[in-house]
Amino acid sequence: MIERLASILAKNAAVDGVNETGIARLNILRSTTPTEPIPILHKPAVCFVAQGRKQTTLAHEAYVYAPMKFLIVSVNLPIAGQILSASRDQPYLCLRLDLEPAAIADVIGAAIPAGIRNEKPQRGIAVSDVPTDLLGAILRLAELLESGRASDRAVLAPLAEREILYRLLLGDQGDRLRQIAMAESKLSQINKAVAIIRCQYERTLRVEDIAAQVNMSVSSFHQHFKTVTAMSPLQYQKQIRLQEARRLMIAQAVDAASAGFSVGYESPSQFSREYARMYGLPPKKDVEKMRSMPATTWQ
C-alpha cells in the first residue's frame, strides 16, 4: 500500500515544496534533494511519509520519520525541518492533513470511551507507526486525487478524513488529537497562550499577564507550556521573532537592523547575537546562504 500511496503523490505533486491538492486541508510535500534544516512555524497537522526520510527538530529534540511512520503536531510550534533522504528518482513525498478542531470534535463522541481518556498535557509533537487500518484510510483519501469527478472529492473526502481521524483517535496519539478539540483541556489553554504570543511577538510580554488571560496560575502555566512546546514562553517568543526577521530579510530584502527592530529588538547587536546563536551565522551571511539555495528549500 505504501508504494501505491507514493505513486499517487508523485503524480499529483508537480514541483518541489508544498503542492495543494484541491481537497480542503490536504497538501503534498515534495523534494528532489536533501535540505538544510529549515525553521518554520508548524501548524497542527498529521504528516504521512510515503517516500524518503525527514527530521523535525523542536528545541533540542529530534523526531525522524519515514515510510510507515507519521508525525503529529498538536499546537503551533517553531520547528526546523530537514529532509534527509531524497533524489530525483526517489523524491521525498509526504501527505499533510491539517487538523481542524471541529472535525475532530465531531468524531470524538463515537471514538473514545470515557474510561481511557487522559487529561495530562503532553509534548505537542510526536512520531508513531502507521497501523495497516490507518494506512488504508490514508490511501482511500489519496485515491480521490485520481478521480476525474469533482463530486467524488466533495462527497467522499470528508468521509475519508473522518475515518483517518477515527483511526488516529483510537491509536497511540489519540489523547494528543482529542485535546486539540476540547475547549477546556490544558492544551487548549496553551494554544490560546501561543496565539497571544504569535499576535504580539514584537511587544514586551509579561508571563503573568499571559497566564491570567488563559486562566492559569503562573507556575502551572510555565510547567504546562514547557511540557507542550519544550521551551519557556519567552523562548517561544524569541523563536517566533527570529523566524519572522529571517523571513523579512530573505523574502522582502529588509536589512538586518530594520528586521530586528520590526520584530521587537531595540539593540542591533543583541539581535545579531541571538540570530547567530539560532541559525549558526550572522544575519547577512545566513541570508546570502539561503538565497543561494533553491527557493523551495526556504519558502
Helices and strands as residue ranges (DSSP letters): H 2-12, E 17-20, E 26-31, E 38-42, E 45-51, E 53-58, E 61-65, E 69-73, E 77-85, E 92-98, H 101-111, G 114-116, E 125-129, H 132-143, G 144-146, H 150-170, H 174-181, H 186-199, H 207-213, H 218-229, H 233-252, H 256-262, H 268-279, H 283-291, G 295-297
